[in-house]
Amino acid sequence: MSTPFPFTAVVGQDDLRLALLLNAVSPAVGGVLVRGEKGTAKSTAVRALSALMPEVDVVPECRFSCNPGSPDPACPDGPHVPGADGRSRPARMVELPVGASEDRLVGALDIERALSEGVKAFEPGLLAAAHRGILYVDEVNLLHDHLVDLLLDAAAMGASYVEREGVSVRHAARFLLVGTMNPEEGELRPQLLDRFGLTVEVAASREPDQRVEVVRRRLAYDADPDGFAARWADEEADVRARIVAARELLPSVRLGDGALRQIAATCAAFEVDGMRADIVMARTATALAAWAGRTDVLAEDVRQAALLALPHRRRRNPFDAPGLDEDKLDETLEEFSGDDEPDPDPDQGPDGPDGGGGGGGQPEPDDGPQGDDTGATPEAGEGGQPQPSGAGEQSAVRAAEPFRTKVLSVPGIGEGAAGRRSRARTEHGRTTGSRRPRGTLTKLHLAATVQAAAPHQRARGRSGPGLVVRRDDLRQATREGREGNLVLFVVDASGSMAARQRMSAVKGAVLSLLLDAYQRRDKVGLVTFRGSGADVALPPTSSVDAAAARLESLPTGGRTPLAAGLLRAHDVLRVERLRDPARRPLVVLVTDGRATGGPEPVALAGRAARLFAAEGVASVVVDCEAGPVRLGLAGQLAGELGGTAVTLDELRADSIAGLVRDVQGTSRRAA
């Protein structure tokens, strides 16, 4: 049962509809990534696509949806005779749950039967079910890394391989990959992001009439689903017929040299990496022409293809917002306009936003933070004198350029979600031992299994060269890899940190750590303290972008309620421990160590710090104290926390001071 394809009250829904239809016309485009806030009908639109896909011919009883005209010669259910009679069925849309196991995605191989009977007993997974159909991943940005790796392999090779201790099964896996995500919950890995051919941003409309229409349609569907579907059946049939016609026309579409030059010039102008963008744009422009019923690609097709294929590829770091400068795009297309294409329809007007450089483009950065950089007076001097409680605050300053940081990790071995920061027992990584399997065997430890079975061969009546293996002999490999942690930033935003140059350096350091957290697949949170208390600027989340945005707008000024900041951080960790007990925290306290807020500020801060030490919470104090005279308060605070202290300079991965410090620490441990 499908719902109406368009949702007119969602900004960007027309682009989403077009992107999905273009992939239906030409699956070689490479799929669609839909980004948008919650409640914008992302999943509804994607699920509606399955009702519009043309039917596919398959070999009867084949679990891998082989095409009877050209069956897969390596199909596990084969061999199939080419040209045999087939049957038609609707194209499938298979949903991949975020928490799916590896065996659920690629399929499961019965290791016990493979070893003892030599039989390849294979149960297909979701990749086999999605072959020649749609693979849909809701909240694709929350997908675990090991599943992302398998998706990347299948998307690159058009096949899925299941390997278990020398026993392998291969089958074709070509599918239309569609993902939806809320950017507030975190970004995709760059490798997977680049695998999506097109991307679309959607947001809810602010027009009351359009929102009323959405509510009216939803209530009508809830009241009579069958009648509602029948109301839209004719429109769906028309769209389906148009898709079939566009597919038949697609091989006849001509992509001229002029259009190719425009595509290449556009990709070069926006400095996208690699050549995949050029290929995707060419395929998209060709599909656009076929969808419009034309056999020639026009400049308007190239422009629309750029708006769909390039925004997610022009990001230079995780904190760059996707989008294109449409004025720059138009200038590039005009400069490289070809002479071999037909004249566009004169009635076709520009479809970009009105003036102002285009709504999808990046705004030019201003010349600096609010206020000038030379006349501001910090709320407290570097000497640490207490500041009057009524002092005003400074506006936010911009962060300095980020840099590559040293690796900060949690001691010991954890069992949290897969990531790239701290040591952990995981399903992937290097083998460190073996154990009896609990449930289904997934990673066989062959040597341990043979060792367990060997003493019983005579009693089991072994008469040939094969090893008689029973269920009790099987051993699961235990592996050690890396986990992602909860990195909780506790940032001092008080007057003693307010000097513009100094706070800019502090923000640059935190931004650098946020980049590191993004690359290591951590969750992050942000607690700030100044004036009379502390605030949770960002609860723990996978969205490093959101943390960077909160950091950029962070104002400074007031006293230094260090104890309040520590206690608020302690409370955040307590709540998060209930939600995700396996994820170990790492507290990064960014301060100069001064405590001036509240009664007995120094003693209270010490007691708060000892709470972390008592619970064994890993912590790092980034010492922001500057000037020729240093009090060393941050180092003392690190001792109370049971953690370590590093200066801003030592935080850099290429820091000479940090290198000397590491060598000295290694020498002391060796001694």
Sequence and secondary structure as in RCSB ss.txt:
>XXXX:A:sequence
MSTPFPFTAVVGQDDLRLALLLNAVSPAVGGVLVRGEKGTAKSTAVRALSALMPEVDVVPECRFSCNPGSPDPAC
PDGPHVPGADGRSRPARMVELPVGASEDRLVGALDIERALSEGVKAFEPGLLAAAHRGILYVDEVNLLHDHLVDL
LLDAAAMGASYVEREGVSVRHAARFLLVGTMNPEEGELRPQLLDRFGLTVEVAASREPDQRVEVVRRRLAYDADP
DGFAARWADEEADVRARIVAARELLPSVRLGDGALRQIAATCAAFEVDGMRADIVMARTATALAAWAGRTDVLAE
DVRQAALLALPHRRRRNPFDAPGLDEDKLDETLEEFSGDDEPDPDPDQGPDGPDGGGGGGGQPEPDDGPQGDDTG
ATPEAGEGGQPQPSGAGEQSAVRAAEPFRTKVLSVPGIGEGAAGRRSRARTEHGRTTGSRRPRGTLTKLHLAATV
QAAAPHQRARGRSGPGLVVRRDDLRQATREGREGNLVLFVVDASGSMAARQRMSAVKGAVLSLLLDAYQRRDKVG
LVTFRGSGADVALPPTSSVDAAAARLESLPTGGRTPLAAGLLRAHDVLRVERLRDPARRPLVVLVTDGRATGGPE
PVALAGRAARLFAAEGVASVVVDCEAGPVRLGLAGQLAGELGGTAVTLDELRADSIAGLVRDVQGTSRRAA
>XXXX:A:secstr
    S  TTEETHHHHHHHHHHHHH GGG  EEEEE TTSSHHHHHHHHTTTS  EEE TT TT   TTS  TT 
TT    TT   EEE   EEE  TT  HHHHHEEE HHHHHHT    EEE HHHHHTTSEEEEETGGG  HHHHHH
HHHHHHHSEEEEEETTEEEEEE   EEEEEE GGG    HHHHHH SEEEEEEE   HHHHHHHHHHHHHHHH H
HHHHHHTHHHHHHHHHHHHHHHHHGGG B  HHHHHHHHHHHHHTT SSSHHHHHHHHHHHHHHHHTT SB  HH
HHHHHHHHHSGGGS SSTTS     HHHHHHHHHHT  SSS    TT    S SSTT TTS     SSSSS SSS
   SS TT     TT   B          B     SS B  SEEEEEEEEESSSEEEEEE  SSS  SB HHHHH
HHHGGGTTTTT  SSS    GGG  EEEEEEEE  EEEEEEE SGGG  HHHHHHHHHHHHHHHHHHHHTT EEE
EEEEETTEEEEEEEEES HHHHHHHHHT  B S   HHHHHHHHHHHHHHHHHH TTS EEEEEEE     SSSS
HHHHHHHHHHHHHHHT EEEEEE   SSS   HHHHHHHHHTSEEEETTTTBTT HHHHHHHHHHHHHHH 
